[in-house]
Amino acid sequence: MSGATVGEEGGSVPDEGGRRFAAVAEPPVTRRQKLGKGLMILAWMVFLGGPLADLWSGRLGTGATVWGSVGLAGFVAAYSGLVFRHTSSPLPSRAVRALVALLFALACALSGTVGHDWLVLFVYVAVASGAVLPVAWAAWSVGACVLAMAVIGTGFGTRPWWGPWTSFVIPAVLGGFALMSARKTVRTMRELRRARAAVAELAASEERLRLARDLHDLLGHSLSLITLKSELAGRMLPAHPERAAEQVADIERVGRQALVDVREAVSGYRRPTLAVELAGARTALDTAGITAALPHSAPPRPLASETEGALAWALREAVTNVVRHSGARRCTVAFGTGEASVLHLTVSDDGKGPSGAGAGNGLNGLRERLALVDGSLTTSAGPGGGFTLRATVPSLP
């Protein structure tokens, strides 16, 4: 009944992907999300129809009506403030426990003095406990709500144990424990995000170290040799110009070879991989609101590095076209194996299909890139509409 919660007391979960509305178990961040959370909480107030109908029925006297109205208004204010305020900006733990205790006390007082229809307030107390209290405290609070409903519902043991009050037990238990589960889910999601960020940072650091190590190995010897030969050529001038010219020629040769080595190393760093492109494709499609059906791992057959790079470029170009031009709602990426030593990459969508303008520069560039590794590219309309791209490359034996 809260419509929102946080993963841990004192924490918050950042919004992802530019969502307009916050998820059930995440705090509102933008103004639109806060409005949505407020409307969610307001919608759940419909279950207070029993107490409100009791107040308007005329059954209660003037004093009981005034007491019930004031108590219900205080309960709703405390509940809304606790759930919405705490999920938006966490309150101190003492304030949270004090507000939950106040809700519990009001529920006991109102249901015990006004009528059994007011036992529904304990459902709100249970839900609020699951939303804002630590798990251990929330479990005890939900149990206390059920016990209080039983005691008050049976008139402190003067009425049968099976009565109308039992209809509130299941909503209280389910609501409280559902919110507790949502808290645990959000906490796990936050830990996964932190772990993913840490892994990305470690990977970037390892890549920087590898780049520094490779550049040192590539250029250290060459630059040292160039420096040595430059000094030697300087000492030979002007007495031995022929020998100095030989040293200059050696310097040119070493410099050209160092340039070739650096270019090869940089091209290796710039070459995309299928694992990275699959992760990027999943993120791009999710951000665009397109349902993605992608494999979770690299293809089943090994590929040469140049071949994998060409296939990764094909995947990137295909997904980019789906996001920018297709208007699709679903995109499927699959790897397949045909005859021996052949691998297929198929990217299909349910969008508007190929245009009549022919292949663009991107597809022509892909064909040329795949041709360099003895691969091929075909495109066609999908069987149910949309567009299908298929890249075929040779795999290692």
C-alpha positions as CSV (number, residue, x, y, z in Angstrom):
1,M,0.0,0.0,0.0
2,S,3.0,2.3,0.0
3,G,3.9,2.1,-3.6
4,A,7.5,2.8,-2.8
5,T,10.3,1.9,-0.5
6,V,14.1,2.1,-0.2
7,G,16.6,-0.7,-0.3
8,E,18.1,0.1,3.2
9,E,17.4,2.7,5.8
10,G,19.4,5.8,5.0
11,G,20.0,4.8,1.4
12,S,18.6,5.4,-1.9
13,V,18.5,3.8,-5.3
14,P,19.5,5.9,-8.3
15,D,17.2,6.2,-11.2
16,E,18.3,4.5,-14.4
17,G,17.6,4.8,-18.0
18,G,15.6,8.0,-17.7
19,R,12.4,6.4,-16.5
20,R,9.5,8.7,-16.2
21,F,8.0,6.8,-13.3
22,A,9.9,5.2,-10.4
23,A,9.6,1.5,-10.0
24,V,7.6,0.1,-7.0
25,A,10.7,-0.5,-4.9
26,E,12.7,2.6,-5.8
27,P,12.5,6.1,-4.5
28,P,11.1,9.0,-6.6
29,V,13.8,11.3,-8.0
30,T,12.2,13.6,-10.5
31,R,9.1,15.7,-10.0
32,R,7.1,13.4,-12.3
33,Q,8.1,10.4,-10.2
34,K,7.2,12.1,-7.0
35,L,3.8,12.9,-8.4
36,G,3.4,9.3,-9.5
37,K,4.4,8.0,-6.0
38,G,1.9,10.4,-4.4
39,L,-0.9,9.3,-6.6
40,M,0.0,5.7,-5.9
41,I,-0.2,6.3,-2.1
42,L,-3.5,8.2,-2.6
43,A,-5.0,5.3,-4.6
44,W,-4.3,2.9,-1.8
45,M,-6.4,5.1,0.5
46,V,-9.5,3.6,-1.0
47,F,-9.2,0.8,1.5
48,L,-10.1,3.4,4.2
49,G,-13.6,3.3,2.9
50,G,-14.8,1.2,5.8
51,P,-13.8,3.8,8.5
52,L,-15.0,6.7,6.4
53,A,-18.4,5.0,5.8
54,D,-18.6,4.4,9.6
55,L,-18.0,8.1,10.3
56,W,-20.7,9.1,7.8
57,S,-23.2,6.4,8.9
58,G,-24.5,8.4,11.9
59,R,-23.9,5.3,14.1
60,L,-21.4,7.1,16.2
61,G,-22.1,9.9,18.7
62,T,-20.7,13.4,18.4
63,G,-17.7,12.6,20.6
64,A,-16.8,9.4,18.8
65,T,-17.2,11.0,15.4
66,V,-14.9,13.9,16.3
67,W,-12.4,11.4,17.8
68,G,-12.5,9.1,14.8
69,S,-12.2,12.0,12.4
70,V,-9.2,13.6,14.1
71,G,-7.5,10.2,14.7
72,L,-8.0,9.0,11.1
73,A,-6.7,12.4,9.8
74,G,-3.6,12.0,12.0
75,F,-3.1,8.4,10.9
76,V,-3.3,9.2,7.2
77,A,-0.9,12.2,7.7
78,A,1.6,10.1,9.6
79,Y,1.4,7.2,7.2
80,S,1.7,9.3,4.1
81,G,4.5,11.4,5.5
82,L,6.4,8.3,6.7
83,V,6.1,6.3,3.5
84,F,6.5,9.1,0.9
85,R,9.0,11.2,2.9
86,H,11.2,8.3,3.9
87,T,11.3,6.8,0.4
88,S,12.2,10.1,-1.1
89,S,14.7,11.3,1.5
90,P,15.4,8.8,4.3
91,L,14.5,9.9,7.8
92,P,16.6,9.2,10.9
93,S,16.0,5.7,12.4
94,R,14.6,7.2,15.6
95,A,12.0,9.2,13.7
96,V,11.0,6.2,11.6
97,R,10.5,3.9,14.6
98,A,8.6,6.7,16.4
99,L,6.2,7.2,13.5
100,V,5.6,3.5,13.1
101,A,4.9,3.3,16.9
102,L,2.5,6.2,16.5
103,L,0.7,4.5,13.6
104,F,0.4,1.3,15.7
105,A,-0.9,3.2,18.7
106,L,-3.5,5.1,16.6
107,A,-4.7,1.8,15.0
108,C,-5.1,0.2,18.4
109,A,-6.9,3.2,19.9
110,L,-9.3,3.8,17.0
111,S,-10.2,0.1,16.3
112,G,-10.6,-0.6,20.0
113,T,-12.8,2.4,20.7
114,V,-14.7,3.2,17.5
115,G,-15.4,-0.1,15.8
116,H,-14.1,-3.3,14.1
117,D,-14.2,-1.7,10.6
118,W,-11.1,0.3,11.8
119,L,-9.0,-2.9,12.0
120,V,-8.0,-2.2,8.4
121,L,-5.6,0.4,9.8
122,F,-3.3,-2.4,11.0
123,V,-2.8,-3.4,7.3
124,Y,-1.4,0.0,6.7
125,V,0.9,-0.3,9.7
126,A,2.2,-3.7,8.5
127,V,2.8,-2.3,5.0
128,A,4.6,0.8,6.4
129,S,6.7,-1.4,8.6
130,G,7.8,-3.5,5.7
131,A,8.6,-0.4,3.7
132,V,10.7,1.5,6.2
133,L,11.9,-0.7,9.0
134,P,14.9,-3.1,8.9
135,V,13.9,-6.7,8.2
136,A,14.1,-8.0,11.7
137,W,12.1,-5.0,13.1
138,A,9.6,-5.2,10.3
139,A,8.9,-8.9,10.9
140,W,8.2,-8.3,14.6
141,S,6.0,-5.3,13.7
142,V,3.9,-7.3,11.3
143,G,3.5,-10.0,13.9
144,A,2.5,-7.4,16.5
145,C,-0.2,-6.1,14.0
146,V,-1.6,-9.6,13.6
147,L,-1.7,-10.1,17.3
148,A,-3.3,-6.8,18.0
149,M,-6.0,-7.5,15.4
150,A,-6.7,-10.8,17.0
151,V,-6.9,-9.4,20.5
152,I,-9.1,-6.4,19.5
153,G,-11.2,-8.4,17.0
154,T,-12.1,-11.0,19.6
155,G,-12.9,-8.4,22.2
156,F,-9.9,-9.5,24.3
157,G,-11.1,-13.1,24.1
158,T,-14.8,-12.5,24.8
159,R,-15.8,-13.3,21.2
160,P,-15.0,-16.3,18.9
161,W,-11.6,-16.4,17.4
162,W,-13.0,-16.8,13.9
163,G,-14.7,-13.5,13.0
164,P,-14.7,-10.6,10.5
165,W,-11.3,-9.4,11.8
166,T,-9.6,-12.4,10.1
167,S,-10.2,-10.9,6.7
168,F,-7.5,-8.3,7.5
169,V,-4.8,-10.8,8.5
170,I,-3.8,-12.0,5.0
171,P,-3.5,-8.5,3.5
172,A,-1.4,-7.4,6.5
173,V,1.0,-10.3,6.3
174,L,1.2,-10.3,2.5
175,G,1.6,-6.5,2.3
176,G,4.3,-6.4,5.0
177,F,6.4,-9.2,3.8
178,A,6.0,-8.1,0.1
179,L,7.5,-4.7,1.0
180,M,10.3,-6.5,3.0
181,S,11.1,-8.6,-0.1
182,A,11.1,-5.5,-2.2
183,R,13.6,-3.8,0.2
184,K,15.9,-6.9,-0.1
185,T,15.6,-6.8,-3.9
186,V,16.5,-3.2,-4.1
187,R,19.4,-3.7,-1.8
188,T,20.7,-6.6,-3.9
189,M,20.3,-4.4,-7.1
190,R,22.3,-1.7,-5.5
191,E,25.1,-4.1,-4.5
192,L,25.1,-5.5,-8.0
193,R,25.4,-1.9,-9.5
194,R,28.2,-1.1,-7.1
195,A,30.0,-4.4,-8.0
196,R,29.5,-3.7,-11.7
197,A,30.9,-0.2,-11.4
198,A,33.9,-1.7,-9.4
199,V,34.5,-4.3,-12.1
200,A,34.3,-1.7,-14.8
201,E,36.8,0.5,-12.9
202,L,39.2,-2.4,-12.4
203,A,38.9,-3.4,-16.1
204,A,39.7,0.2,-17.1
205,S,42.7,0.3,-14.7
206,E,43.9,-3.0,-16.1
207,E,43.6,-1.8,-19.6
208,R,45.6,1.4,-18.8
209,L,48.3,-0.8,-17.2
210,R,48.4,-3.0,-20.3
211,L,48.6,-0.1,-22.6
212,A,51.4,1.4,-20.6
213,R,53.2,-1.9,-20.5
214,D,52.8,-2.5,-24.2
215,L,53.9,1.0,-25.2
216,H,57.0,0.7,-22.9
217,D,57.9,-2.7,-24.5
218,L,57.3,-1.3,-28.0
219,L,58.9,2.1,-27.7
220,G,61.4,1.7,-25.0
221,H,64.0,-0.2,-27.0
222,S,63.4,1.8,-30.2
223,L,63.6,5.2,-28.6
224,S,66.7,4.2,-26.7
225,L,68.3,3.0,-29.9
226,I,67.3,6.2,-31.8
227,T,68.8,8.3,-29.0
228,L,72.0,6.4,-29.0
229,K,72.4,6.5,-32.8
230,S,71.6,10.2,-32.9
231,E,74.4,11.0,-30.4
232,L,76.7,8.8,-32.4
233,A,75.8,10.5,-35.7
234,G,76.4,13.9,-34.0
235,R,79.9,12.9,-32.9
236,M,80.7,11.6,-36.4
237,L,79.9,15.0,-38.0
238,P,81.6,16.6,-39.8
239,A,84.7,14.3,-39.7
240,H,82.9,11.2,-41.0
241,P,79.8,12.2,-42.9
242,E,79.4,8.8,-44.6
243,R,79.4,6.9,-41.4
244,A,77.0,9.6,-39.9
245,A,74.7,9.1,-42.9
246,E,74.6,5.3,-42.1
247,Q,73.5,6.1,-38.6
248,V,70.8,8.4,-39.8
249,A,69.6,5.7,-42.1
250,D,69.4,3.3,-39.2
251,I,67.5,5.9,-37.2
252,E,65.0,6.2,-40.0
253,R,64.6,2.4,-40.2
254,V,64.1,2.0,-36.5
255,G,61.6,4.9,-36.4
256,R,59.6,3.4,-39.2
257,Q,59.5,0.0,-37.5
258,A,58.4,1.6,-34.2
259,L,55.6,3.5,-36.0
260,V,54.4,0.2,-37.6
261,D,54.5,-1.5,-34.2
262,V,52.5,1.3,-32.5
263,R,49.9,1.2,-35.3
264,E,49.5,-2.5,-34.9
265,A,49.1,-2.2,-31.1
266,V,46.6,0.7,-31.4
267,S,44.6,-1.2,-34.0
268,G,44.4,-4.1,-31.6
269,Y,43.1,-1.9,-28.8
270,R,40.5,-0.3,-31.2
271,R,39.3,-3.6,-32.5
272,P,35.8,-4.3,-31.0
273,T,34.9,-7.7,-29.5
274,L,31.7,-9.5,-29.5
275,A,31.3,-9.7,-25.8
276,V,31.6,-5.9,-25.5
277,E,29.3,-5.3,-28.4
278,L,26.7,-7.6,-27.0
279,A,26.7,-5.7,-23.8
280,G,26.5,-2.4,-25.6
281,A,23.7,-3.7,-27.8
282,R,21.7,-4.7,-24.8
283,T,22.1,-1.3,-23.2
284,A,21.3,0.6,-26.4
285,L,18.1,-1.4,-27.1
286,D,16.9,-1.2,-23.5
287,T,17.5,2.6,-23.5
288,A,15.5,2.9,-26.7
289,G,12.6,0.9,-25.2
290,I,13.1,-2.0,-27.6
291,T,12.7,-5.5,-26.2
292,A,16.0,-7.3,-26.7
293,A,16.5,-11.0,-27.2
294,L,20.3,-11.4,-27.2
295,P,22.6,-14.3,-26.4
296,H,24.4,-14.2,-23.0
297,S,27.8,-15.3,-24.3
298,A,30.1,-15.3,-27.3
299,P,29.4,-17.5,-30.3
300,P,30.0,-21.3,-29.9
301,R,32.9,-21.4,-32.4
302,P,36.3,-19.7,-32.0
303,L,37.2,-16.8,-34.3
304,A,40.4,-15.1,-35.4
305,S,40.8,-11.7,-33.9
306,E,40.3,-9.9,-37.2
307,T,37.3,-12.0,-38.0
308,E,35.8,-11.3,-34.5
309,G,36.4,-7.6,-35.0
310,A,34.6,-7.6,-38.4
311,L,31.6,-9.5,-36.9
312,A,31.5,-7.1,-33.9
313,W,31.3,-4.2,-36.3
314,A,28.4,-5.9,-38.1
315,L,26.6,-6.3,-34.8
316,R,27.2,-2.7,-33.8
317,E,26.0,-1.3,-37.2
318,A,22.9,-3.6,-37.2
319,V,21.8,-2.6,-33.7
320,T,22.5,1.1,-34.5
321,N,20.2,0.9,-37.5
322,V,17.5,-0.8,-35.4
323,V,17.6,1.9,-32.8
324,R,17.8,4.8,-35.2
325,H,15.7,3.9,-38.2
326,S,13.5,0.8,-37.7
327,G,10.8,1.9,-35.3
328,A,10.9,-1.6,-34.0
329,R,9.5,-2.9,-30.7
330,R,11.6,-6.1,-30.6
331,C,15.1,-7.0,-31.8
332,T,16.6,-10.5,-31.9
333,V,20.3,-11.3,-32.1
334,A,21.4,-14.9,-32.7
335,F,24.5,-16.9,-33.6
336,G,24.2,-20.0,-35.7
337,T,26.5,-22.5,-37.3
338,G,26.1,-23.9,-40.8
339,E,28.6,-26.1,-42.5
340,A,32.0,-26.7,-41.0
341,S,34.1,-23.7,-40.0
342,V,31.3,-21.2,-40.7
343,L,29.5,-18.9,-38.2
344,H,26.4,-16.8,-38.8
345,L,25.2,-13.6,-37.0
346,T,21.6,-12.8,-37.5
347,V,20.0,-9.5,-36.4
348,S,16.2,-9.2,-37.0
349,D,13.6,-6.7,-35.9
350,D,9.8,-6.2,-36.3
351,G,10.1,-2.6,-37.5
352,K,9.1,-1.0,-40.8
353,G,11.5,-3.1,-42.9
354,P,14.0,-2.1,-45.6
355,S,13.6,1.1,-47.5
356,G,13.5,1.3,-51.3
357,A,16.6,3.5,-51.5
358,G,19.0,0.5,-51.6
359,A,21.9,-0.2,-49.3
360,G,23.4,2.7,-47.4
361,N,27.0,3.6,-46.8
362,G,27.0,1.7,-43.5
363,L,25.9,-1.6,-45.1
364,N,28.4,-1.2,-48.0
365,G,31.1,-0.5,-45.5
366,L,30.2,-3.7,-43.6
367,R,30.3,-5.8,-46.8
368,E,33.8,-4.5,-47.5
369,R,35.0,-5.1,-44.0
370,L,33.5,-8.6,-44.0
371,A,35.0,-9.3,-47.4
372,L,38.5,-8.7,-46.0
373,V,38.1,-11.7,-43.7
374,D,36.4,-13.9,-46.3
375,G,32.9,-13.1,-44.9
376,S,29.7,-12.0,-46.5
377,L,26.6,-9.9,-45.7
378,T,23.0,-10.4,-46.7
379,T,19.9,-8.4,-45.9
380,S,16.2,-9.0,-46.4
381,A,12.7,-8.3,-45.1
382,G,11.7,-10.5,-42.2
383,P,9.1,-13.3,-42.5
384,G,6.6,-11.3,-40.5
385,G,7.8,-7.8,-41.5
386,G,10.8,-5.9,-40.3
387,F,14.4,-6.2,-41.4
388,T,16.9,-9.1,-41.1
389,L,20.7,-8.8,-41.4
390,R,22.9,-11.9,-41.7
391,A,26.7,-11.8,-41.5
392,T,28.6,-15.0,-42.3
393,V,32.3,-15.4,-41.4
394,P,34.7,-18.3,-41.3
395,S,35.6,-19.7,-37.9
396,L,38.7,-21.4,-36.7
397,P,38.9,-25.2,-37.3
